[in-house]
Amino acid sequence: MSHHWTHTPSGKPRLRGLGIELSGQPGPFNAITDVAGVEVGYTTLISGDGPRIIGHGPVRTGVTAILPRGRHDPQTACAAGAYSFNGNGELTGLLWVEESGELTTPITITNTHSCGVARDATIQWLVTRAEKPSQDWGLPVAGETYDGELNDINGFHVKAEHVIAALDAARGGPLEQGSVGGGTGMLTFDFKAGSGSASRQVVIGEETYTVGAFVQSNFGRRYEMTVKGRKVGLEMPGGELRGRPVGSIIAVIATDAPLLPHQLKRLARRVPVGIARTGGIGHNGSGDIFIAFSTANREAYAGSAAVASMRFLPNGRALDALFEATAEATEEAILDSIVANETMVGADGNTAVGLSHETLSALMAQAAI
């Protein structure tokens, strides 16, 4: 088993590092960056302790940047589709994705009250950093989840320079997970959670394709948490900070499989299957919004021919395997966002407890007997 499957680059254990394996075949990094060309960057902001003083802290937040074709090709479109499972949240730019079937900007994810900053700073980055800006306008895709229990969210600590730094920092390879980037102040099933990623490889015909998931995970009640069918949350009560059916999850699905926009929308609609496997139900107070894109068919989007041609996989021969991969990668990404984490104390001394690796391992060992 690859070391990248079991631990993050900083050495934090992932789910497989606890000896808990989910179905499916991950890629080399078990991350969205297994899709060639996809790059991810973080800016993590952690400072201060004690009482919340608006505008001063404590700060427990950040921003995540996902570049579908990497820093050196940020504006060549990708085929894309999106889906909202429950709409109490925001992922900007989706009207144009829905209309055109194209994703033409990086994706950023941050806290709820910094979503506009992330969106606008992405345009600034495209204008000032892109090697050859291809257009003088943009409708960036920027998502959010709420971190106000731990973070001075009304202090507006995420600035344009933090967004630009995350975009500049985007790289391929193994990904750090947990309390990093936009996921810094998040909770899931009332455990400390945040940023998570996983991937699956799928053989279709003679080709091997990759599906990668990235989540900013911030949803669920403790008793709902499920691992491989066992409702472990019922067996790990205590220390709940949020204690309410609110929160959100933003999911980004990437693949190198050649798919058309409506097929990618169908992939996005399978993200809730992965969420459900972890116990999530899509609460009324949750913003569960997803986008899927394909890095294939670059020539069709980059060229200037009067008529462009695109390759795509037939529905009946390929999509079921990609649906399964989407559900599996989403499930593991959510659980990794919790496992690759630890207790965090934030504003007003609010404490998000980290999942006990020992307790989870013991519960799953019992389930295997």
Secondary structure, DSSP 8 states (H G I E B T S, - for coil): --HHHHB-TTS-B-GGGGT---SS---SSSSGGGSTT-EEEEEEEEE--SS-BTTTB-EEEEEEEEETT-TTS-SS-EEEEEEEEEESS-BTTHHHHHHHSEE-S-EEEEEGGGHHHHHHHHHHHHHHH-SS---S----EEEEE--TTTS-GGG----HHHHHHHHHH-B-SS---BS-GGGTT-EETTEE--EEEEEEEEEETTEEEEEEEEEEEE---GGG--BTTB-GGGGS----SS-SSEEEEEEEEEE-S---HHHHHHHHTTHHHHHHHHT----TEEEEEEEEEE---HHHHH---SS-------HHHHHHHHHHHHHHHHHHHHHHHHHS---EE-GGG-EE----HHHHHHHHHHHH-
